[in-house]
């Protein structure tokens, strides 16, 4: 699993340090948050590349940023 953690951190598609990786038998569970769908998909793809025989469950969530509803009055 340390190899996968290293790949997620160093691969230019992800550069993710905060992905949680759990391993049980032939199943790898990925959890955490990323900034967009492409990055989430890349996390799953990299896991499949590192462990092609494993079942990958990608539960990584996409962060949602919302604009403020109204302007803040700063004085």
C-alpha positions in Angstrom: 0.0 0.0 0.0 2.9 2.3 0.5 3.7 2.0 -3.2 0.1 3.2 -4.0 0.4 6.1 -1.5 3.6 7.1 -3.2 2.1 6.9 -6.7 -0.9 9.1 -5.7 1.4 11.7 -4.2 3.9 11.8 -7.1 1.7 11.2 -10.2 0.9 14.5 -12.0 -2.7 13.4 -12.5 -3.3 13.5 -8.8 -0.5 14.8 -6.5 -2.7 13.7 -3.6 -1.3 13.2 -0.1 -4.5 12.8 1.9 -6.1 9.8 0.3 -6.9 7.1 2.9 -6.2 3.6 1.7 -7.7 0.6 3.4 -6.9 -3.0 2.3 -8.8 -6.1 3.1 -8.2 -9.3 1.2 -8.4 -8.5 -2.5 -10.3 -5.2 -1.9 -8.8 -1.7 -1.7 -11.0 1.1 -0.4 -10.0 4.7 -1.3 -11.4 7.6 0.8 -10.7 11.3 1.0 -11.6 14.5 -0.9 -10.3 15.9 -4.2 -10.9 19.1 -6.1 -12.7 17.6 -9.2 -14.1 14.6 -11.0 -10.9 14.2 -13.2 -8.8 13.9 -10.1 -11.2 11.5 -8.5 -11.2 9.3 -11.6 -7.4 9.5 -11.7 -7.1 8.3 -8.1 -9.1 5.2 -9.1 -7.1 4.7 -12.3 -3.8 4.8 -10.5 -5.0 2.3 -7.9 -6.0 -0.1 -10.7 -2.6 0.4 -12.3 -0.8 -0.4 -9.1 -3.1 -3.3 -8.1 -4.6 -4.7 -11.4 -5.9 -7.8 -9.7 -7.6 -6.1 -6.8 -11.2 -4.8 -6.5 -11.0 -1.0 -6.2 -13.8 0.8 -4.3 -13.4 4.5 -4.9 -15.2 6.5 -2.3 -13.2 9.6 -2.8 -15.5 12.7 -2.7 -15.3 15.8 -4.7 -15.0 19.0 -2.7 -17.7 21.5 -3.5 -17.0 25.2 -3.3 -19.9 27.6 -3.2 -19.9 31.3 -3.8 -21.2 33.3 -0.9 -24.9 34.0 -1.1 -24.4 37.7 -0.2 -21.4 40.0 0.0 -19.7 40.3 3.4 -19.6 43.9 4.7 -16.0 44.5 5.9 -15.3 47.7 7.7 
